[in-house]
Amino acid sequence: GAGVSQSPSNKVTEKGKDVELRCDPISGHTALYWYRQSLGQGLEFLIYFQGNSAPDKSGLPSDRFSAERTGGSVSTLTIQRTQQEDSAVYLCASSLVLGPETQYFGPGTRLLVL
Amino acid sequence: QKEVEQNSGPLSVPEGAIASLNCTYSDRVSQSFFWYRQYSGKSPELIMSIYSNGDKEDGRFTAQLNKASQYVSLLIRDSQPSDSATYLCAVSLNDYKLSFGAGTTVTVRA
């Protein structure tokens, strides 16, 4: 079956612009996670969804970051007024049930803020 | 102090040798430990999970966990060029959050 998909695969934007990153989880997966991977850094947890709810938003780096999930499926991560330090690969993962194991990762969106 | 620390590498080993990767973590309440493999430009792929002290073997991979020392390792036996990748150590702090190390890049020389 289809895996986790993300779009766009690459995004170049100018500082100050808003960007939207999309994640389509594996069908039927109730949990969805967003991570950020900066150059030379490990994955940094941003936020997770159980259904359409995001119980823990503490990983979001600033109030410029927000995320939503609709219909228990697609999720969008929005970064407002992008800064150069936002440049990173944004990875989405999903799992059948909430849990650390069997998180299947998507290919990521590579964001470059000029 | 970072939650999860790994030797940054790179680690270069000849084909057929054992690659040894180390990881330490700071939170004693951590219960679940994982190793992910990430090929360049690709997404992470889970290769091993371990929950209790001791060794866990899966094919050419062996994970070792020592909770008293807050240490987890990964051994890759009979290393192959296809094992060349970055290996990420991850620790679960609760039901949903994984904390990752920065990764160790392994190069297997043919």
Backbone of each chain as ProteinMPNN parsed JSONL, in Angstrom:
{"seq_chain_A": "GAGVSQSPSNKVTEKGKDVELRCDPISGHTALYWYRQSLGQGLEFLIYFQGNSAPDKSGLPSDRFSAERTGGSVSTLTIQRTQQEDSAVYLCASSLVLGPETQYFGPGTRLLVL", "coords_chain_A": {"N_chain_A": [[0.818, -1.194, 0.0], [0.23, 2.391, -0.137], [2.643, 4.607, 1.181], [3.515, 7.068, 3.687], [3.012, 10.262, 2.454], [4.388, 13.386, 1.401], [4.161, 16.835, 0.66], [5.206, 20.059, -0.603], [8.062, 18.377, -2.125], [10.358, 19.795, -2.135], [10.987, 23.137, -1.107], [11.559, 26.441, -1.723], [11.807, 29.566, -0.324], [11.329, 33.041, 0.394], [12.65, 34.957, 3.042], [10.374, 35.884, 5.545], [8.085, 35.191, 4.21], [5.088, 33.137, 4.214], [4.705, 29.599, 4.611], [3.252, 26.461, 3.664], [3.18, 23.138, 4.576], [2.491, 19.851, 3.605], [1.071, 16.773, 4.725], [0.256, 13.48, 4.015], [-0.976, 10.843, 5.655], [-0.511, 7.263, 6.15], [-3.237, 5.357, 5.107], [-5.82, 4.955, 7.446], [-4.223, 5.215, 9.635], [-4.157, 6.487, 12.859], [-2.613, 8.178, 14.348], [-0.404, 10.932, 13.99], [2.639, 12.554, 13.284], [4.902, 15.295, 13.486], [8.203, 16.16, 12.64], [11.349, 17.873, 12.759], [14.338, 18.16, 10.958], [17.327, 19.502, 11.159], [20.355, 20.582, 9.516], [22.913, 18.363, 10.198], [21.827, 17.776, 12.617], [19.857, 15.866, 14.929], [16.567, 14.379, 14.621], [13.971, 16.53, 15.528], [11.284, 16.623, 17.636], [8.13, 17.986, 16.894], [5.233, 18.173, 16.986], [2.276, 16.239, 17.674], [-0.568, 14.415, 16.477], [-3.54, 12.97, 17.577], [-6.018, 11.484, 16.09], [-7.873, 14.259, 15.154], [-6.924, 15.93, 17.041], [-4.451, 17.795, 18.81], [-2.734, 17.164, 21.383], [-0.3, 17.908, 22.553], [1.596, 20.589, 22.048], [4.008, 21.534, 22.614], [6.459, 21.19, 21.421], [6.652, 22.818, 19.23], [8.617, 25.337, 17.72], [8.184, 28.118, 17.878], [5.63, 30.695, 18.061], [5.157, 31.163, 15.466], [4.825, 28.853, 14.188], [2.386, 26.484, 13.314], [-0.056, 23.856, 13.28], [-2.424, 21.705, 11.761], [-4.965, 19.191, 11.555], [-7.226, 17.524, 9.565], [-10.268, 15.699, 9.269], [-9.172, 13.448, 10.325], [-7.063, 12.722, 8.8], [-5.267, 14.132, 6.47], [-2.618, 16.407, 7.212], [-1.5, 19.709, 7.886], [1.332, 21.677, 8.161], [2.101, 24.856, 9.091], [4.198, 27.579, 8.584], [4.686, 30.754, 9.559], [5.861, 33.934, 8.43], [8.568, 33.242, 7.677], [11.893, 32.425, 8.734], [15.471, 32.383, 8.291], [16.588, 30.435, 9.91], [14.647, 28.549, 9.956], [15.081, 26.855, 7.932], [15.283, 23.563, 6.966], [14.75, 19.985, 6.983], [11.516, 18.859, 6.966], [9.824, 16.385, 8.483], [7.233, 14.03, 8.352], [5.39, 11.611, 10.139], [3.473, 8.628, 10.566], [1.347, 6.48, 12.511], [-0.361, 3.419, 13.259], [-1.626, 3.193, 15.722], [-1.35, 5.292, 18.626], [1.945, 5.665, 19.62], [5.443, 5.005, 20.217], [6.754, 3.158, 18.658], [6.849, 1.719, 15.359], [6.423, 4.042, 13.836], [5.94, 5.332, 10.813], [7.823, 6.959, 8.482], [7.516, 9.763, 6.298], [8.837, 11.016, 3.122], [9.727, 13.577, 3.533], [9.87, 17.208, 3.527], [11.959, 19.441, 2.06], [12.958, 22.438, 3.171], [14.025, 25.602, 2.265], [14.973, 28.686, 3.304], [15.55, 31.771, 2.057]], "CA_chain_A": [[0.0, 0.0, 0.0], [0.948, 3.653, -0.19], [3.243, 5.053, 2.424], [3.283, 8.464, 4.024], [3.48, 11.167, 1.409], [4.514, 14.77, 1.808], [4.346, 17.773, -0.444], [6.081, 19.701, -1.719], [9.288, 17.689, -1.711], [11.304, 20.882, -1.917], [10.376, 24.445, -1.105], [12.452, 27.572, -1.522], [10.993, 30.73, -0.066], [12.056, 34.205, 0.875], [12.45, 35.315, 4.439], [9.182, 36.671, 5.786], [6.921, 34.578, 3.564], [4.461, 32.004, 4.883], [4.732, 28.357, 3.846], [2.416, 25.362, 4.131], [3.713, 21.825, 4.257], [1.368, 18.918, 3.692], [1.377, 15.369, 5.008], [-0.811, 12.493, 3.862], [-0.527, 9.642, 6.373], [-0.982, 5.973, 5.665], [-4.672, 5.241, 5.332], [-6.199, 4.23, 8.656], [-3.364, 5.556, 10.77], [-4.823, 7.5, 13.669], [-1.637, 9.101, 14.935], [0.448, 11.614, 13.001], [3.704, 13.27, 13.983], [5.781, 16.163, 12.713], [9.56, 16.327, 13.139], [12.22, 18.737, 11.962], [15.733, 17.715, 10.949], [18.236, 20.532, 10.666], [21.625, 20.041, 9.036], [23.801, 17.87, 11.233], [21.096, 17.596, 13.874], [18.894, 14.776, 14.969], [15.183, 14.778, 14.448], [13.397, 17.281, 16.638], [9.84, 16.455, 17.692], [7.398, 19.247, 16.863], [3.84, 18.063, 17.411], [1.621, 15.029, 17.226], [-2.017, 14.399, 16.433], [-4.301, 11.747, 17.786], [-7.194, 11.948, 15.376], [-7.695, 15.66, 14.77], [-6.499, 16.704, 18.214], [-3.015, 17.92, 19.08], [-2.66, 17.378, 22.829], [0.981, 18.455, 22.991], [2.164, 21.488, 21.049], [5.169, 22.151, 23.25], [7.643, 21.064, 20.579], [6.696, 23.849, 18.193], [9.711, 26.248, 18.108], [7.695, 29.466, 18.175], [4.231, 30.868, 17.689], [5.04, 31.249, 14.002], [4.526, 27.499, 13.723], [1.098, 25.924, 13.691], [-0.391, 22.662, 12.511], [-3.787, 21.218, 11.914], [-5.281, 17.939, 10.885], [-8.66, 17.481, 9.284], [-10.819, 14.41, 8.864], [-8.331, 12.363, 10.82], [-6.158, 12.282, 7.732], [-4.236, 15.075, 6.023], [-2.171, 17.431, 8.152], [-0.742, 20.825, 7.321], [2.208, 22.443, 9.053], [2.242, 26.202, 8.558], [5.216, 28.438, 9.184], [4.454, 32.155, 9.167], [7.0, 34.865, 8.497], [9.712, 32.34, 7.762], [13.232, 32.916, 9.025], [16.492, 31.506, 7.729], [16.809, 29.301, 10.802], [13.604, 27.558, 9.717], [15.545, 25.95, 6.878], [15.445, 22.217, 7.505], [13.851, 18.995, 6.394], [10.36, 18.623, 7.833], [9.397, 15.007, 8.298], [5.956, 13.619, 8.923], [5.295, 10.171, 10.364], [2.164, 8.197, 11.062], [1.308, 5.144, 13.087], [-1.723, 2.896, 13.34], [-2.092, 3.667, 17.019], [-0.37, 6.164, 19.254], [3.042, 4.922, 20.23], [6.739, 5.346, 19.641], [7.203, 2.193, 17.675], [6.143, 1.66, 14.078], [6.143, 5.319, 13.205], [6.421, 5.273, 9.443], [8.166, 8.316, 8.085], [7.422, 10.19, 4.911], [10.122, 11.403, 2.52], [10.127, 14.884, 4.02], [9.893, 18.428, 2.71], [13.196, 20.195, 2.286], [12.63, 23.86, 3.131], [15.15, 26.528, 2.263], [14.537, 30.076, 3.435], [16.646, 32.641, 1.609]], "C_chain_A": [[0.853, 1.244, 0.0], [1.485, 3.992, 1.177], [2.819, 6.471, 2.745], [3.81, 9.332, 2.884], [3.478, 12.598, 1.928], [4.685, 15.635, 0.568], [4.475, 19.193, 0.083], [7.302, 18.948, -1.228], [10.392, 18.7, -1.417], [10.556, 22.206, -1.975], [11.445, 25.494, -0.825], [11.579, 28.805, -1.365], [11.877, 31.87, 0.422], [11.712, 34.456, 2.341], [11.225, 36.214, 4.571], [7.917, 36.107, 5.16], [6.358, 33.453, 4.438], [4.57, 30.771, 3.982], [3.79, 27.345, 4.496], [3.002, 24.046, 3.655], [2.613, 20.803, 4.532], [1.853, 17.504, 3.95], [0.124, 14.529, 4.818], [-0.37, 11.205, 4.538], [-0.995, 8.378, 5.668], [-2.459, 5.848, 6.038], [-4.968, 4.41, 6.579], [-5.33, 4.531, 9.86], [-3.977, 6.708, 11.553], [-3.854, 8.547, 14.214], [-0.721, 9.666, 13.846], [1.414, 12.518, 13.751], [4.45, 14.149, 13.0], [7.133, 16.279, 13.424], [10.292, 17.303, 12.224], [13.654, 18.21, 12.084], [16.581, 18.801, 10.318], [19.572, 19.893, 10.32], [22.498, 19.636, 10.211], [23.143, 17.635, 12.578], [20.199, 16.367, 13.783], [17.496, 15.29, 14.709], [14.667, 15.43, 15.724], [11.88, 17.155, 16.58], [9.149, 17.813, 17.723], [6.015, 19.114, 17.49], [3.302, 16.716, 16.977], [0.108, 15.205, 17.273], [-2.528, 12.998, 16.758], [-5.687, 12.056, 17.223], [-6.926, 13.369, 14.9], [-7.169, 16.537, 15.899], [-4.99, 16.676, 18.381], [-2.841, 18.213, 20.565], [-1.382, 18.059, 23.302], [1.588, 19.281, 21.868], [3.475, 22.081, 21.534], [6.433, 22.088, 22.395], [7.733, 22.104, 19.47], [7.671, 24.948, 18.615], [9.242, 27.65, 18.488], [6.239, 29.562, 17.752], [4.064, 31.112, 16.191], [4.662, 29.904, 13.398], [3.149, 27.069, 14.204], [0.828, 24.709, 12.815], [-1.836, 22.312, 12.763], [-3.933, 19.913, 11.159], [-6.793, 17.868, 10.728], [-9.076, 16.084, 8.841], [-9.992, 13.228, 9.318], [-7.328, 11.876, 9.796], [-5.069, 13.316, 7.476], [-3.91, 16.09, 7.119], [-1.376, 18.488, 7.402], [0.057, 21.494, 8.42], [2.438, 23.79, 8.389], [3.316, 26.953, 9.322], [4.979, 29.843, 8.661], [5.737, 32.95, 9.296], [8.308, 34.087, 8.645], [11.018, 33.084, 8.001], [14.253, 31.923, 8.466], [16.732, 30.282, 8.61], [15.717, 28.248, 10.7], [14.01, 26.566, 8.63], [15.896, 24.599, 7.475], [14.632, 21.261, 6.643], [12.745, 18.723, 7.408], [9.787, 17.252, 7.494], [8.08, 14.751, 9.006], [6.005, 12.103, 9.091], [3.878, 9.846, 10.797], [2.274, 6.794, 11.635], [-0.15, 4.727, 13.276], [-2.391, 3.329, 14.651], [-0.999, 4.523, 17.621], [0.718, 5.323, 19.912], [4.349, 5.22, 19.538], [7.196, 4.377, 18.566], [6.316, 2.242, 16.434], [5.625, 3.006, 13.632], [6.774, 5.244, 11.822], [6.616, 6.706, 8.949], [7.915, 8.544, 6.592], [8.777, 10.644, 4.403], [10.603, 12.78, 2.933], [9.943, 15.994, 3.008], [11.144, 19.188, 3.082], [12.88, 21.675, 2.099], [13.898, 24.687, 3.19], [14.593, 27.946, 2.282], [15.721, 30.986, 3.101], [16.618, 33.994, 2.299]], "O_chain_A": [[2.075, 1.162, 0.124], [0.864, 3.702, 2.2], [1.883, 7.006, 2.151], [4.932, 9.141, 2.415], [2.671, 12.967, 2.782], [5.272, 15.22, -0.43], [3.903, 19.506, 1.127], [7.548, 18.892, -0.023], [11.246, 18.478, -0.559], [9.63, 22.386, -2.765], [12.144, 25.433, 0.186], [10.704, 29.057, -2.193], [13.028, 31.666, 0.808], [10.598, 34.185, 2.791], [11.056, 37.172, 3.818], [6.809, 36.493, 5.53], [7.056, 32.896, 5.285], [4.534, 30.878, 2.756], [3.561, 27.369, 5.706], [3.286, 23.871, 2.47], [1.907, 20.873, 5.538], [2.905, 17.09, 3.462], [-0.93, 14.823, 5.382], [0.533, 10.534, 4.038], [-1.774, 8.428, 4.716], [-2.866, 6.193, 7.148], [-4.441, 3.311, 6.749], [-5.661, 4.147, 10.982], [-4.279, 7.764, 10.997], [-4.25, 9.676, 14.504], [-0.325, 8.965, 12.915], [1.046, 13.164, 14.732], [4.612, 13.799, 11.832], [7.2, 16.468, 14.639], [9.904, 17.523, 11.077], [14.113, 17.863, 13.172], [16.56, 18.999, 9.103], [19.882, 18.793, 10.778], [22.789, 20.438, 11.098], [23.816, 17.332, 13.563], [19.842, 15.908, 12.699], [17.274, 16.495, 14.593], [14.894, 14.949, 16.834], [11.26, 17.536, 15.587], [9.537, 18.692, 18.492], [5.668, 19.852, 18.412], [3.804, 16.115, 16.028], [-0.417, 16.036, 18.014], [-2.009, 11.993, 16.274], [-6.445, 12.814, 17.828], [-5.881, 13.65, 14.313], [-6.991, 17.743, 15.727], [-4.339, 15.663, 18.126], [-2.803, 19.375, 20.968], [-1.381, 18.718, 24.342], [2.039, 18.739, 20.859], [3.996, 23.023, 20.935], [7.373, 22.849, 22.621], [8.78, 22.252, 18.841], [7.582, 25.448, 19.736], [9.854, 28.296, 19.34], [5.685, 28.633, 17.163], [2.94, 31.251, 15.708], [4.235, 29.824, 12.247], [2.796, 27.269, 15.366], [1.414, 24.557, 11.743], [-2.393, 22.584, 13.826], [-3.152, 19.58, 10.268], [-7.538, 18.129, 11.673], [-8.343, 15.387, 8.14], [-10.098, 12.135, 8.763], [-6.805, 10.766, 9.898], [-4.068, 13.363, 8.191], [-4.787, 16.562, 7.843], [-0.682, 18.203, 6.426], [-0.476, 21.835, 9.476], [2.916, 23.858, 7.256], [3.336, 26.957, 10.553], [5.062, 30.088, 7.458], [6.58, 32.679, 10.15], [9.048, 34.26, 9.613], [11.216, 34.207, 7.537], [13.927, 30.766, 8.204], [17.046, 29.206, 8.102], [15.835, 27.173, 11.288], [13.346, 25.547, 8.438], [16.717, 24.51, 8.388], [13.932, 21.664, 5.714], [13.013, 18.396, 8.564], [9.331, 17.001, 6.379], [7.859, 15.211, 10.126], [6.598, 11.401, 8.272], [3.171, 10.699, 11.334], [3.173, 6.028, 11.288], [-1.042, 5.561, 13.431], [-3.543, 3.763, 14.678], [0.148, 4.484, 17.175], [0.434, 4.391, 20.664], [4.356, 5.647, 18.384], [7.947, 4.75, 17.665], [5.19, 2.739, 16.467], [4.515, 3.108, 13.109], [7.99, 5.11, 11.686], [5.707, 7.535, 8.993], [8.078, 7.651, 5.761], [9.754, 10.66, 5.151], [11.764, 13.121, 2.709], [9.869, 15.759, 1.801], [11.37, 19.533, 4.242], [12.569, 22.112, 0.991], [14.741, 24.491, 4.065], [13.842, 28.349, 1.393], [16.75, 30.967, 3.776], [17.472, 34.841, 2.033]]}, "seq_chain_B": "QKEVEQNSGPLSVPEGAIASLNCTYSDRVSQSFFWYRQYSGKSPELIMSIYSNGDKEDGRFTAQLNKASQYVSLLIRDSQPSDSATYLCAVSLNDYKLSFGAGTTVTVRA", "coords_chain_B": {"N_chain_B": [[22.631, 19.742, 28.535], [22.202, 17.361, 26.001], [19.336, 15.312, 25.318], [19.705, 12.857, 24.09], [22.658, 11.419, 23.078], [25.082, 10.801, 20.616], [28.025, 9.293, 19.191], [29.477, 11.303, 16.817], [30.828, 10.512, 14.583], [32.438, 10.589, 11.315], [32.127, 7.007, 10.964], [34.215, 4.654, 9.736], [34.444, 1.541, 8.31], [35.904, -1.563, 7.241], [34.603, -3.736, 4.702], [32.838, -6.533, 5.882], [33.662, -6.308, 8.475], [32.962, -5.506, 11.988], [30.717, -3.0, 12.863], [30.425, -0.637, 15.37], [28.195, 1.157, 17.235], [27.415, 3.811, 19.417], [25.342, 5.123, 22.066], [24.091, 7.419, 24.387], [21.769, 8.364, 26.954], [19.822, 10.786, 28.734], [17.544, 10.813, 30.355], [16.322, 9.024, 32.932], [13.884, 7.733, 33.117], [13.211, 6.783, 30.704], [11.894, 4.331, 28.531], [11.769, 2.928, 26.165], [13.701, 2.083, 23.336], [15.324, 2.826, 20.302], [16.737, 2.109, 17.103], [17.323, 3.765, 14.137], [17.812, 3.702, 10.633], [19.111, 5.827, 8.19], [19.325, 6.567, 4.948], [21.173, 8.664, 2.749], [19.407, 11.537, 1.965], [17.013, 10.301, 2.276], [14.138, 9.067, 4.167], [14.001, 8.248, 7.703], [14.32, 4.843, 8.788], [13.044, 2.305, 10.752], [15.088, -0.015, 12.367], [15.78, -1.49, 14.605], [14.45, -2.255, 17.824], [14.46, -1.996, 21.358], [13.758, -2.949, 24.692], [14.346, -3.954, 27.188], [17.006, -4.626, 29.515], [20.074, -5.931, 28.246], [20.891, -7.976, 25.408], [19.677, -7.835, 22.05], [19.079, -9.556, 19.172], [18.937, -9.355, 15.64], [19.174, -10.701, 12.758], [21.987, -9.475, 11.165], [22.248, -7.456, 12.938], [22.698, -6.284, 16.26], [21.311, -5.088, 19.156], [22.129, -3.483, 22.18], [21.349, -2.907, 25.539], [21.744, -1.002, 28.448], [20.379, -0.013, 31.161], [21.114, 0.943, 33.648], [23.511, 2.238, 33.2], [22.595, 3.962, 31.346], [22.77, 3.603, 28.584], [22.91, 2.639, 25.22], [23.555, 0.508, 22.498], [24.519, -0.342, 19.126], [25.397, -3.017, 17.157], [26.76, -3.892, 14.082], [27.221, -6.645, 12.326], [29.467, -8.315, 10.043], [29.705, -6.218, 8.094], [28.305, -4.547, 5.287], [28.611, -2.85, 2.11], [26.099, -1.774, 1.584], [25.213, -1.093, 4.053], [26.093, 1.385, 4.566], [25.257, 4.395, 5.822], [23.404, 6.821, 7.78], [22.988, 6.358, 11.198], [20.492, 6.575, 13.529], [19.909, 7.053, 16.895], [17.195, 6.625, 19.051], [15.047, 7.6, 21.675], [12.287, 6.832, 23.641], [10.234, 8.962, 25.395], [7.716, 9.067, 26.317], [4.345, 8.125, 25.489], [4.255, 9.036, 22.919], [6.342, 10.663, 22.077], [9.421, 10.775, 20.49], [12.826, 11.097, 21.133], [15.648, 12.047, 19.458], [19.074, 11.238, 18.722], [21.874, 12.941, 17.184], [22.888, 11.358, 15.231], [25.023, 8.873, 13.715], [27.281, 8.626, 11.154], [27.964, 6.013, 9.026], [30.378, 4.459, 7.054], [31.001, 1.883, 4.896], [33.709, 0.305, 3.661], [34.497, -1.104, 0.607]], "CA_chain_B": [[22.947, 18.392, 28.068], [21.212, 16.823, 25.087], [18.654, 14.133, 25.839], [20.296, 11.672, 23.467], [23.943, 11.772, 22.474], [25.757, 9.756, 19.843], [29.285, 9.636, 18.546], [29.091, 11.892, 15.538], [31.512, 9.864, 13.478], [31.97, 9.368, 10.662], [32.737, 5.735, 11.287], [34.572, 3.944, 8.516], [34.847, 0.167, 8.588], [36.047, -2.369, 6.022], [33.567, -4.728, 4.455], [32.995, -7.754, 6.651], [34.011, -5.999, 9.862], [31.863, -5.123, 12.878], [30.553, -1.571, 13.15], [29.891, -0.472, 16.718], [27.63, 2.492, 17.402], [27.085, 4.039, 20.818], [24.345, 6.144, 22.337], [23.74, 7.6, 25.797], [20.572, 9.185, 27.124], [19.885, 11.467, 30.025], [16.34, 10.66, 31.154], [16.296, 7.671, 33.494], [12.568, 7.095, 33.019], [13.033, 6.297, 29.336], [11.527, 2.915, 28.559], [11.867, 2.296, 24.847], [14.904, 2.55, 22.65], [15.217, 2.45, 18.899], [17.757, 2.494, 16.125], [16.824, 4.016, 12.8], [18.798, 3.873, 9.569], [18.69, 6.864, 7.25], [20.182, 6.756, 3.781], [21.273, 10.056, 2.355], [18.267, 12.075, 1.239], [15.827, 9.471, 2.493], [13.543, 9.163, 5.493], [14.48, 7.224, 8.644], [13.688, 3.529, 8.743], [13.304, 1.592, 11.991], [15.749, -1.295, 12.172], [15.831, -2.247, 15.859], [13.873, -1.695, 19.034], [14.848, -2.761, 22.538], [13.017, -2.422, 25.835], [14.86, -4.455, 28.451], [18.454, -4.767, 29.576], [20.639, -7.098, 27.598], [21.104, -7.95, 23.964], [18.618, -8.278, 21.152], [19.694, -9.802, 17.872], [18.053, -9.482, 14.483], [20.054, -10.843, 11.601], [23.348, -8.997, 11.413], [22.184, -6.361, 13.902], [22.498, -6.572, 17.675], [21.165, -3.929, 20.024], [22.462, -3.746, 23.572], [20.8, -1.876, 26.414], [22.145, -1.012, 29.847], [19.63, 1.103, 31.728], [21.851, 1.502, 34.781], [24.508, 3.146, 32.623], [21.888, 4.827, 30.392], [23.591, 3.368, 27.402], [22.385, 1.684, 24.247], [24.488, 0.404, 21.385], [24.13, -1.143, 17.962], [26.486, -3.671, 16.456], [26.451, -4.397, 12.746], [28.219, -7.668, 11.995], [29.664, -8.58, 8.615], [29.237, -4.981, 7.458], [28.227, -4.537, 3.834], [28.522, -1.473, 1.577], [24.714, -1.306, 1.676], [24.974, -0.595, 5.414], [26.566, 2.77, 4.622], [24.094, 5.244, 6.095], [23.444, 7.449, 9.103], [22.2, 5.592, 12.155], [19.929, 7.453, 14.533], [19.442, 6.47, 18.14], [16.008, 7.341, 19.512], [14.571, 7.198, 22.993], [10.906, 7.24, 23.848], [10.039, 9.574, 26.697], [6.321, 8.825, 26.69], [3.626, 7.322, 24.5], [4.229, 9.586, 21.56], [7.488, 11.494, 21.713], [10.749, 10.202, 20.314], [13.934, 12.031, 21.171], [16.679, 11.473, 18.607], [20.425, 11.739, 18.677], [22.231, 13.593, 15.926], [23.2, 10.338, 14.235], [26.395, 8.489, 13.388], [27.395, 8.227, 9.757], [28.797, 4.827, 8.822], [30.805, 4.15, 5.689], [31.599, 0.558, 4.782], [34.649, 0.311, 2.53], [34.516, -2.386, -0.101]], "C_chain_B": [[21.83, 17.89, 27.16], [20.61, 15.57, 25.692], [19.289, 12.851, 25.342], [21.578, 12.094, 22.767], [24.54, 10.554, 21.775], [27.12, 10.241, 19.411], [28.977, 10.126, 17.138], [29.716, 11.201, 14.336], [32.226, 10.872, 12.603], [32.765, 8.138, 11.09], [32.969, 4.981, 9.983], [35.069, 2.552, 8.879], [35.014, -0.588, 7.272], [34.902, -3.363, 5.909], [33.867, -6.008, 5.233], [33.32, -7.532, 8.122], [32.756, -5.703, 10.677], [31.867, -3.609, 13.061], [29.867, -1.446, 14.5], [29.463, 0.973, 16.934], [27.142, 2.656, 18.834], [26.123, 5.206, 20.994], [24.129, 6.215, 23.842], [22.539, 8.529, 25.888], [20.521, 9.701, 28.551], [18.687, 11.187, 30.935], [16.19, 9.225, 31.632], [14.949, 6.975, 33.334], [12.282, 6.574, 31.613], [12.824, 4.788, 29.351], [11.797, 2.18, 27.253], [12.992, 2.94, 24.067], [14.915, 1.987, 21.24], [16.469, 2.858, 18.135], [17.086, 2.618, 14.762], [18.018, 4.127, 11.847], [18.247, 4.902, 8.583], [19.723, 6.973, 6.136], [20.108, 8.213, 3.365], [20.072, 10.5, 1.517], [16.979, 11.3, 1.407], [15.304, 9.643, 3.906], [14.073, 8.057, 6.401], [13.638, 5.955, 8.563], [14.053, 2.795, 10.022], [13.968, 0.248, 11.704], [15.788, -2.137, 13.446], [15.076, -1.497, 16.947], [14.27, -2.588, 20.201], [14.23, -2.115, 23.759], [13.585, -2.856, 27.178], [16.371, -4.623, 28.369], [18.927, -6.043, 28.883], [20.785, -6.89, 26.107], [19.851, -8.405, 23.22], [19.215, -8.382, 19.765], [18.636, -9.929, 16.788], [18.935, -9.507, 13.249], [21.459, -10.402, 11.94], [23.399, -7.865, 12.445], [21.968, -6.88, 15.319], [22.404, -5.258, 18.433], [21.462, -4.354, 21.452], [21.97, -2.583, 24.415], [21.29, -2.083, 27.836], [21.501, 0.208, 30.497], [20.365, 1.741, 32.9], [22.881, 2.522, 34.301], [23.897, 4.113, 31.631], [22.597, 4.805, 29.044], [22.911, 2.338, 26.508], [23.325, 1.686, 23.043], [23.9, -0.448, 20.28], [25.392, -1.714, 17.344], [25.979, -4.156, 15.105], [27.56, -5.374, 12.387], [28.302, -7.854, 10.491], [29.174, -7.39, 7.786], [29.333, -5.071, 5.942], [28.18, -3.095, 3.332], [27.111, -0.909, 1.663], [24.349, -0.834, 3.08], [25.435, 0.845, 5.572], [25.362, 3.701, 4.701], [24.353, 5.987, 7.402], [22.508, 6.69, 10.017], [21.795, 6.515, 13.3], [19.46, 6.645, 15.739], [18.243, 7.293, 18.619], [15.53, 6.739, 20.819], [13.143, 7.695, 23.152], [10.742, 7.749, 25.274], [8.608, 9.378, 27.211], [5.657, 8.063, 25.548], [3.779, 7.82, 23.075], [5.517, 10.27, 21.134], [8.764, 10.678, 21.636], [11.767, 11.324, 20.375], [15.109, 11.377, 20.464], [18.052, 12.069, 18.908], [20.712, 12.325, 17.3], [22.622, 12.607, 14.835], [24.693, 10.085, 14.084], [26.42, 8.007, 11.953], [28.402, 7.093, 9.628], [29.111, 4.669, 7.348], [31.49, 2.798, 5.704], [32.425, 0.521, 3.514], [34.707, -1.07, 1.897], [35.944, -2.905, -0.263]], "O_chain_B": [[20.652, 17.981, 27.506], [21.253, 14.857, 26.463], [19.4, 11.873, 26.082], [21.575, 13.021, 21.957], [24.501, 9.435, 22.287], [27.353, 11.442, 19.279], [28.301, 9.447, 16.365], [29.207, 11.289, 13.218], [32.599, 11.936, 13.098], [33.916, 8.232, 11.517], [32.034, 4.71, 9.229], [36.005, 2.404, 9.665], [34.335, -0.281, 6.292], [34.313, -3.772, 6.909], [34.996, -6.498, 5.242], [33.26, -8.465, 8.923], [31.646, -5.652, 10.147], [32.898, -3.014, 13.374], [28.841, -2.082, 14.741], [30.272, 1.895, 16.828], [26.53, 1.748, 19.397], [26.091, 6.141, 20.194], [23.998, 5.183, 24.501], [22.318, 9.37, 25.017], [21.111, 9.115, 29.459], [18.798, 11.308, 32.155], [15.958, 8.318, 30.833], [14.879, 5.748, 33.408], [11.226, 5.991, 31.366], [13.492, 4.063, 30.088], [12.023, 0.97, 27.238], [13.211, 4.15, 24.119], [14.564, 0.829, 21.011], [17.155, 3.819, 18.483], [16.388, 1.715, 14.3], [19.092, 4.593, 12.227], [17.079, 4.855, 8.196], [20.851, 7.415, 6.358], [19.113, 8.898, 3.6], [19.769, 9.901, 0.485], [15.973, 11.599, 0.763], [15.941, 10.284, 4.742], [14.546, 7.032, 5.91], [12.433, 5.988, 8.31], [15.233, 2.67, 10.35], [13.471, -0.534, 10.894], [15.825, -3.366, 13.375], [15.067, -0.266, 16.984], [14.4, -3.802, 20.043], [14.177, -0.889, 23.865], [13.339, -2.208, 28.195], [16.937, -4.747, 27.283], [18.27, -7.083, 28.932], [20.8, -5.761, 25.618], [19.082, -9.239, 23.699], [19.784, -7.422, 19.244], [17.582, -10.53, 16.992], [19.382, -8.469, 12.761], [22.057, -10.897, 12.895], [24.478, -7.377, 12.781], [21.17, -7.787, 15.551], [23.302, -4.42, 18.361], [21.092, -5.448, 21.879], [22.15, -1.419, 24.054], [21.256, -3.195, 28.362], [22.015, 1.322, 30.396], [20.252, 2.947, 33.122], [23.086, 3.553, 34.941], [24.589, 4.994, 31.121], [22.959, 5.832, 28.471], [22.409, 1.315, 26.973], [23.823, 2.733, 22.628], [22.923, -1.172, 20.472], [26.337, -0.985, 17.044], [24.907, -4.752, 15.004], [28.704, -4.974, 12.171], [27.348, -7.589, 9.761], [28.339, -7.54, 6.894], [30.3, -5.595, 5.39], [27.748, -2.206, 4.066], [26.937, 0.302, 1.799], [23.289, -0.239, 3.277], [25.191, 1.462, 6.609], [24.558, 3.784, 3.772], [25.387, 5.802, 8.044], [21.365, 6.41, 9.655], [22.633, 7.145, 13.945], [18.708, 5.68, 15.605], [18.282, 8.523, 18.591], [15.602, 5.529, 21.034], [12.836, 8.844, 22.834], [11.07, 7.055, 26.236], [8.344, 9.513, 28.406], [6.335, 7.431, 24.737], [3.466, 7.101, 22.127], [5.756, 10.438, 19.938], [9.139, 9.984, 22.581], [11.595, 12.369, 19.749], [15.521, 10.276, 20.829], [18.177, 13.232, 19.292], [19.902, 12.218, 16.378], [22.684, 12.964, 13.659], [25.515, 10.976, 14.3], [25.68, 7.098, 11.577], [29.546, 7.206, 10.067], [28.222, 4.737, 6.5], [32.452, 2.592, 6.444], [31.895, 0.689, 2.415], [34.936, -2.072, 2.574], [36.152, -3.974, -0.836]]}, "name": "protein", "num_of_chains": 2, "seq": "GAGVSQSPSNKVTEKGKDVELRCDPISGHTALYWYRQSLGQGLEFLIYFQGNSAPDKSGLPSDRFSAERTGGSVSTLTIQRTQQEDSAVYLCASSLVLGPETQYFGPGTRLLVLQKEVEQNSGPLSVPEGAIASLNCTYSDRVSQSFFWYRQYSGKSPELIMSIYSNGDKEDGRFTAQLNKASQYVSLLIRDSQPSDSATYLCAVSLNDYKLSFGAGTTVTVRA"}
